[in-house]
C-alpha cells in the first residue's frame, strides 16, 4: 500500500499517518491500511476499535468509554484488550496518551502539537492550539537525554455562582 493513501475518503495524506490523524477523521477511512502503515497487524478487534476511534473526528477518550462504546456496538472485546490496543496505537504514533491523575488517562486522536484544558468537574478535555502556549525557557535536560515534547494540562473548575 502506498504510504500516502491509507484513506479512501480523502486525498492522499502528505505524511505516513493517514487522514484520520490530519483532518479529524472520515467515514471512509481505511483503518486496515492505517494499521498496516504503522506496522500493526489488522486484527478484527483493532480494526473495530480503530474505526470507533478515528471515524468520529478528533476526540479524547478513556479506555472505559471506548469499551462501553464497543459493547454498545456489539463488538466482543474485553476492557484489557481495549487498554492493550490503545497502548499499541499510542506506541505506533496513532494516539497521544494524556495522564491526568494517578492511573487515569485519556487517549487523544489528535497527534499534532497542542495542549489541553481539563474541566475537572466534567472530566472533559478540550484542545488548546500549540501556538497558544509559550514558554520563557525550558530547563536543560539531564545529560544523555533530549526533550521529546512538552505537554501542558491546564486544570479548570467552574466558578461558584454568586448569590
N, C-alpha and C positions, 0 to 999 in steps of 0.2 A: 504494500500500500504506500502511496506517495505520502511523505511526511507532512504535506500541507493540505491534505484533503480528507481529514477524519470526519467531516460533517457533510452530509448530503443536502442539508437545508440552507447552507450559506456558501458564499465564495470561499475559496481556499484561505486558510489562516496563514499569516506570514511566518510563523514560527512553529516549532514542533507541537505545541499544545493546540488543541482543537478549538473551534469557535465557541464551544460551551464555556471555555475559560476566558475568552476575549470579549464576547458580545452578550454574555448573560444568559446563554442557553438558547436552545431551539428545539422544536418538536421533532425535527428530522435529524437530530444529532446521532451520528453513528458511534454509539458507545463501544461497540466491538472494536472498531478502528482506533478509537481513543485509547482503550486499554492496551491494545497491541502496540500502539505507538510509544507508549511509555514502558513497555516490557512486562506488562501484567497479562497473565493468561485470562482470556474472557470466559470465566465460568458463568453458569446461569445466574448464580447469586450476585456476582459482581456486576453483570450486565443489568440485572433488575435494579440493584441499588444505584448503579451509575445513572440509569435513566431517571430514577426518582430524584437524584441529586441535581443533575445537570440540565434536565429539560425544563425546569421551572425558573430559570434565571439565577442570578446570584442570590445566595441565601446563606444564613448562619443556622446551623442545625446541630443538635446533640445526637449522640448515638441512640438515646432513648426515644427521641422524637422520630428519628428515621426508622427505628424498629417498629414503633406504633404505626407509622405510615405503611410500612411493608406488610404488617399483619392486616391492616385495613384493606390493602390491595391484594390480599391473599397470596403474598409471596412468603413461602415457608422458609423462614430464616430465624436463627436464634440471635439473642442480643450479643452473645460472644462473637458470632460471625459478623454482625454489623460493626462491632468495635474493630475486629481484625481488618475488615475491608476498608474502614475509614482510615486506619493507620497505614495500610498499604497504599491507599490513594494519596495520603499525605506524603509518604516517603517517595512516591513516584512524581510528586510535584503537582498533582491534580487538585489538592486541597491545602489549606493552611489550618493548623490547629491553634486555637486561641484558648489558653488556660486562664480561667477566670478566678477560681479559688480551689484550693485543695485538689481533689480529683475531678472537679467539674471542668469540662472543656466543650467548646463549640468548634465546629469544623466549618470553614468558610470556602465556598466555591470560587470566590474572587481571589486569585493568587497574585494580583497586581500589588504594587507598593501603596499601601493605605493603612489607616489606623481605625480605632473603634471607640464609640461611646457605648457604655454598658448602663442601661437603665436598670438599676438594681431592684427596684420594686416590681418590675415586669419580667426580669430575666431575659432581656432583649438587647441584642447588639445592633448598632447602626454604623455604617461605614463613614469614615472621615477621609477625605482625599489626602493622599500622601503629601501633597504640596501645602496642605492647610496647617501642618505642624512643622515648626522649625526648632532647631537647637543651636545654642551658642557654641557648643562644642561637646564632644563625647570624650570619655576617659580613654586613656591609652590602654588597649587590651593587654593582658598578660603575655609575656614572651612566648612565642610559638603559636599564637592564636591570632585570628582576624575577626572583626565584626562581620557577621553574615547578614544581619538585618536588625532593625530596631522596630519593635512593636510597642505602640502606645495604646493603653487602655484607659480611657477616662471614665470614671465611675460617676453616675448621676443619680440623684434622688429628687423626687418631686418636692417642691417647697410646700410646707404646710399652708393651707388656706387660712388667711386671716379672717377672724370673725368679728 
